[in-house]
């Protein structure tokens, strides 16, 4: 009789265990952050900001194919 009870117990408790595990991991403050020698490194640094600004202002780094697709999409939306 215990052999029949075990599979049914796991079927009922597996979603509960999964939810507890996911909620524990998602509430952890260390998930998604990087640490180097116990010092948190910021996502944005001055060097990254300068590079992004230079890339934004340089037409050589623009993705014109995606820009043209977005323009066509906006034109299609506004024509409706």
Buried (B, 14 or more C-beta within 10 A) or exposed (E): EEEEEEEEEEEEEEEEEEEEEEEEEEEEEEEEEEEEEEEEEEEEEEEEEEEEEEEEEEEEEEEEEEEEEEEEEEEEEEEE
